[in-house]
Amino acid sequence: MMGNWKTCTIGDLGAVVGGATPSTKKAENYDGGTISWITPKDLAGFSGRFISHGERNITEQGLKSCSTQLMPAHTVLFSSRAPIGYIAIAEQEVCTNQGFKSVVPNEDTDYMFLYYLLKYNKDKIENLGSGTTFKEVSGSTMRGIEVSVPETIEEQRQIASVLSALDDKIEKNTEVNENLLQQASTIFKHWFTDNPSLDTLEQVPLADLCLVVTKGTTPTTLGKPFVSEGINFIKAESILDNHAIDKNKFAFIDSETNDLLRRSIISSGDIVFTIAGTLGRFALIDDSVLPANTNQAVAIIRANKSKVTPEYLYSFFLGNWHNDYYTKRIQQAVQANLSLGTIKSLPIPILSDKAMPEYLGIISPIITMTKANELEITRLRTMRDALLPQLMSGQLDVSDLDL
């Protein structure tokens, strides 16, 4: 174990601060507000470390009207209910609603170390939640949770710097990908949305350009259980807003179940598209997530490569070509959904034999770069997640690492 470690409580490391919600019936609590106010919903799907504002700000009057408190930059926000365990670092002064037990670090606690410490102890904290309607961690419980930390802030910083270096690279790659995807969208808009000659292009239904447009089945409807490891089972929540696949949100099936669900086995180059619940998330599949299968909330779109490339079809989704067409055809049941018939009927313009290679020569390298960055992000996350418990428990000395 590196250096000297001590056992203490979270309350010893900083002030644990709750939040509150100004009355939503009074517009003056929100209208024109400039004070950042964070709710757990703002951290749903949030993959970075630093947050500066949420969906809504509040006003000075809103701040004074309730018990929420302004907390300084580098406060570590920890959601304490619905759900427990969202974590972020305040990039500037913020306040929160009652769904947080945030920690304002003491001067002898490194804020980045505290962030990773709470990530490491997330499950432990969650297990201490109580309540009947939903589990919640109280302020007194949060303050009293025992943790082990290096005695000096210098040692805390050394440990945090290793994990932070990996997260820095992850966030940089994520930023690069956001820029690349924006470029792809702009290029698509120039070629198709803003193109006055678009009306002269032949438009064919998506299904005519595909070998397969299908959807999956939930194994449990066939009496087959999920397993602890095996073939990746992609659910709607596995597909992120940034068109990446979150492997931490996979379920798993065995090979026997996969054979029963043969029609929804996913291949490299397939586009997966959510058609129930949260509609319209999509991703281009590469070998890194295979073998894989999916459920009925996800459509599988497989290009007929003798007609078009997967990248060509994918660019139409990146360019939001589908939005208006599909939005007008959403079916409302228990949850919003799109039928396979609607997916298949999306009209796709086909470029001329002369223009197609030019367009693909521009768009395909951009898509290839985003996929390479996604693989690097996955590799870095795997490394970070493997190092986190070893570093935060003191089992691994940072001086032994050569990253």
N, C-alpha and C positions, 0 to 999 in steps of 0.2 A: 504494500500500500504506500502510495506516494505521500511523504510528509506526515504531519499529525492531523488526524481527523477528530472531530468532536460530535457528540450526539446533542442535538438541541431541538427546538420546535420551530415550526414555520413562523410563529409569533415572535421568536427571538431574532429572526432574520429581517423582519420588517413589519410595518403596520398593515394589518388585514382590514381592508375597507370594502364595505358593501355599497349598494347603489339604490336608486329609486327611480320611479317614473313620474314626471310631472303630469298633471291632469291633461288628458288628451281632449277634454271637452272645452278647454280654454286655448284658443288659437294663439293668444299672446305668449304662451309657453314655448311655442315652436316657430311661428312665422317670423322669418328673417333672422333666425337664431344663428349664432356663430360659434357656439360652444359645442365641441365634439361630444356626442353622446352615443355610447356603444351598447348594443344588445347582443345576446348570444346568436341571434339570427344573422348579425353582421359577420360572424365568424364561421357560419356554415359554409363549407367549401373553401374556406380561406386557407391558403397553403403557405403564405409567407410568414415572417416573424413579426414585422412591424405594421401597426395599424395607426392611421392618423385621424380617421373619421368613420362614422357609420352612415347608414341610410338617411338618418335625420340628425339635425343639430337642434339644440335647445337655446332659449334666450336666457339672459341674466335673470329675468323674472321667473322663468321655468326652473332655473337652478335654485333660486331662493325659496321656491314654493314647495320643495320636497327635501328629503334627506340625502339626496345624491351629493357627492363631494367631488370637487376638482382634484385630480391627482396629477403629479408631475410626469414629464417625459421619463421613460424607462421604468414606469410602473409595469408590473407583470399582471396582465388580466387573466383571470381563471374563472371560467363559467361554472357556477355551483348548482345549476338546475337546468333541466330541459334543453340540452343535456348537460351533464357534468363533464368537464375536462377539455373544453375549447381553451386554447392558450394563445396569447399574443402579447407583444410588447408595445406599450404606448409610445408612438413616435413624437408626440407632443402632449400638451395638457389635455386630458380627457376626463369625462365622467361616464358612469355606466348606469344601467337599470339594475333592478334588484336581483338579476340573474347572475351576478358575479360576486366572488370573494377575491378581490384583487390584492396584491401585495406590493406596497411601496417599500423598496429595499432600504435598509439602514445604510449608513455611510461605510460600514465594514462588510457589506454584502455586495458582491458584483451582480449587477442586474442580469447580465447574460447567463451567468452561472445559475442564478435563481430561476430563469426561464427553463433551462435544461433540467434543473432539479425537479421542478413541478411536472415537466413532461415525463421524467423518469418515475415519479411517484403518482402519476395520473390514476392508475388502476387502484392503488392503495387508497387514495383520496375518495375515488368514486365508491369504493366498497364501504366507506364510512358514512355515506349518505343515508338519510332516513326520510320516511314519509309514505303516505298511502297513495295519494293521487299520482305523485311523481317523487322520485328521490331528490333530496336536496342536502347540501353540505352547509351547516350553519357556520357563523363566524367563529363561535367558540370552538367548534370541532376543528375548523381550519387552523386556528391559532395553536391548538394543542397537538397537532400531528408531528410525531417525532421523525427527524431526518438526520442523516450524517453528512457533515460538510468539512472541508479543509479548514483549519484554524485561521489561516491567513487569506486575505483577499487576493494576494499575489498568486497563491496556489489555485484559488477559485478561477482567476482570470486565465491561468495557463490551461486549465482543463476546458474552460468555455471556449478558448481560442481555437482549439482543435476542432470542436464540433461546429463552431461558428464559421471556420474556413470552408467547411463542406457546404454549409447552408449558404454562404456567400456565393459559391460556385453554382449551386442549385438555383438561387434567385437570379443570378446573372443569365444563366441559360434560359430560364423562364422568361426573362425580359427580352432576350434575343428572339425567342420563339414568338412572343406576342408581336414583336416588330415584323418578323417574317410573315406571320399570318395576316397582319394588316396590309403588308405589301401585296400578298396574294389576293386579298379582297379588292384592293385598289386596281390591280391589274385586271382582275375579272370584270370589275365595273367598267373599266375603259373599253374592254373588248366586247362586252355584251350589253350591259345596262345602258351605257351612254352611246352605244354604236348606232348611228342612224340607219345603217344597212342591215340591222338585225332582222327586220321584218322579211328580208329577202332570203334568210337562211331557212333551210328545211328544219322543222321541229318535229321530233318523234317522241312518243311516250318513253319514259325511263325504262319500262319493262322490255322494250324492243332493243335496248342496248345492253341488256343483262342476260346472264345465264340463269341467275337465281335472284328472286326477290321473295324472301320468306321470313318467318319468325319462329321463335322457339317455344318450348313448353317447360313448365316448372316440374322437375323430377318428382316432387312429392305428389303431384296429381296422378302419377303412374304408380304410386306406392313405393317409390325409390327415394332413399334418404340422401341428404348431402353427407359428405365425408370430410375428415380433417385435412386431407391433402389428396391430390390427384389431378384430374383434368380441370383447367380453369373454367369457371362458370361465370360469365359476364352478366351482371345485372344492370338495370338502368342507372343505378347510382355509381357503377364502376366507370361510367363515361362522364368525363368532366366537361365543364363549360369551355375549357381551353382546348378541347378536342384530343386530350390525352386520355389514357386508360389508367385508372388508379388500381394497382394490383393489390393494395391493402383492402379493397372492397370486393374482392372475388369471393365466391363460394367455390366448392369443389365437388366434382362427381367422379365416380369410378368408371372404368372402361366399359363395363357392362351397361351402365346407364347411358353412357355416351353412344353406344351402338344402338340403343333403343331410340335415341334422339338424333339419329343420323342426319335427318333433313336439316337440322340446325347446327351442324358442325361448321365452325368458322374457318376460313382459309386466309392466307396472307393476301393482301390487296382488297379484301372485303371492306365495305363501308358499313359500320353498325350505326343505327339511328333509332333513338328512343321514340316509341309510338304510343306510350301509355304513361299516365302520371305526369312527370316532367317531360314535356314533349320537346323534340328537336335537338337534343344533344347528339353529337355524332363524332366519329373517329375513324381514321383509316388504320386498318389492322396490319401489323407487321409480325415477323416471326417471333418476336420477343414475348408475345402473349399466348402463343400457341403451344400445345393443343388447347382449343377452347370451344365452348358451346354457349348457348344463351337461352333466355326465357321469352315468354310471349310479349313482354314489354319492349323488346328490341327487334327491329327489322334488320335483316342481312341483305345487303345489296352487292351482288357480285357482277362486275363488268364482264361483258363478252369481249375479250381482248382482240378479237378479230374485227371488232367494230370501233371500240374506244378503249382508252387506257383507264385504269382505276383513278389515276391522278386527274384525268379530264373530268370524270364524274364528281370526284371529291371537290374540285375547284368550284363546282356549281353550289355545293353546300357551303363552302367557305365564303362564297359571294352572296349568300342568303337568297339565292334564286328561288328557293322553295318556300320562303316565308309566307308571302301573300297567298300563294296557291293553296298551301296546306292549311293556313289559318282559317280560310273560308270554308274548309271541309272538315273541321274538327267535329267529332261526335261526342256529345256529352252523355255520359252514363254515370256510374258511381264515380269514375274519374275520367278526365278528358282523354280521348284516344283518337288515333288515325287508323283507318283500315288499310290493309295491304293493297286493296284496289286503288285507294287514293295515292298511296306511295308510288305505285306502278304507273299511274297516269300522268305524273309530272312531265310537262313538255320540255324536252331538251333540244336546244339548237345545235345543229351539226355544222362545224366549219368546213370550208372547202378543202380539197386535197392539198392545195397550196398553203392555205392559212393554218391548217391544223399543226404541222410540224413547227411552225414559227411560234404559235401559242404555247405548245408543249415545251418547246425549247426554253421559254421564259418561266413557265409555271412549275414544271416538274422539278428543276433543281431546288427551288424554294421549298417545295414539299419534302424533298429528300433531306434537306438540311434540318427541317423541323423534326423529322423522324429520328435523325442522328442525335439531335439535342435531347429528345425524349429518352433515348436509350442512355445517354450520359447522365441525365437527371435521375433515372431509375438506379443506375449504378452508384451514384453518389448518395442517394437516399438509403440504399441497402447498407452501404459502408457506415453512414451516420447512425442508422438504427442499430447496427451491430456494436458500434463503439459506445453508444449512449449508456447502456447498463454497466459496461465494464469501467468506463471512466467515472460515472456518477456513484459507483459503489466503492471506488478506490482500488479495484482489482488490477487496474492497468495504470502503469506509470506513464505519463505523457512523454517523458524523456525517452521511452522505448519506441515511440512511434516515428515512422518515416513515411509521411504521406506524399 
